[in-house]
Amino acid sequence: MTAVTELLDSIQGELSRLGRPVVADLERPGLPADELRQLLGDVPEEVSDWFSWCNGGRRRSGQTV
């Protein structure tokens, strides 16, 4: 988990330096592990890692997934 959060912090820092608008979406605080289990149940570790670091993103007009 530490490696994941360090990498995400590094990416966020670089995007901030570049002035990219996506950074605001990454600045949403994550959720504690117990709250994640309550909301999402059993999910792959990668999913819980992400949501422990950043609780989602904003939906933008015209956005596709």
C-alpha positions in Angstrom: 0.0 0.0 0.0 2.8 2.4 0.8 4.3 2.1 -2.6 0.9 2.8 -4.2 0.3 5.9 -2.2 3.8 7.2 -2.7 3.4 6.7 -6.5 0.0 8.4 -6.4 1.4 11.3 -4.4 4.3 11.6 -6.9 1.8 11.7 -9.8 -0.4 14.2 -8.1 2.6 16.5 -7.4 3.7 16.3 -11.1 0.2 17.1 -12.3 -0.1 20.0 -9.9 3.2 21.3 -11.2 1.9 21.1 -14.8 -1.4 22.8 -13.8 -3.6 20.0 -15.0 -7.3 20.2 -13.9 -7.5 16.5 -13.1 -5.6 17.2 -9.9 -8.6 18.6 -8.1 -10.3 15.3 -8.5 -7.4 13.5 -7.0 -7.4 15.7 -3.9 -10.6 14.1 -2.5 -9.6 12.4 0.8 -9.8 8.6 1.0 -11.9 6.5 3.2 -10.8 4.4 6.3 -10.6 0.7 5.7 -13.6 -0.2 7.9 -15.8 2.3 6.0 -14.6 0.9 2.7 -15.5 -2.6 3.7 -18.9 -1.4 4.8 -19.6 0.4 1.6 -17.9 -1.9 -1.0 -17.8 -5.3 0.7 -15.0 -7.6 -0.5 -13.2 -6.0 -3.4 -9.8 -6.5 -5.0 -6.9 -4.9 -3.0 -6.3 -2.5 -5.9 -9.8 -1.1 -5.5 -9.5 -0.7 -1.7 -6.1 0.9 -2.2 -7.5 3.5 -4.6 -10.5 4.4 -2.5 -8.4 4.6 0.7 -6.3 7.2 -1.1 -9.0 9.1 -3.1 -12.7 8.7 -2.7 -13.8 8.9 -6.3 -13.8 11.7 -8.7 -16.1 14.4 -10.1 -18.4 13.7 -13.0 -17.9 16.3 -15.8 -20.2 17.2 -18.6 -19.5 15.1 -21.6 -17.4 12.6 -19.6 -17.3 9.0 -20.8 -15.9 6.0 -19.0 
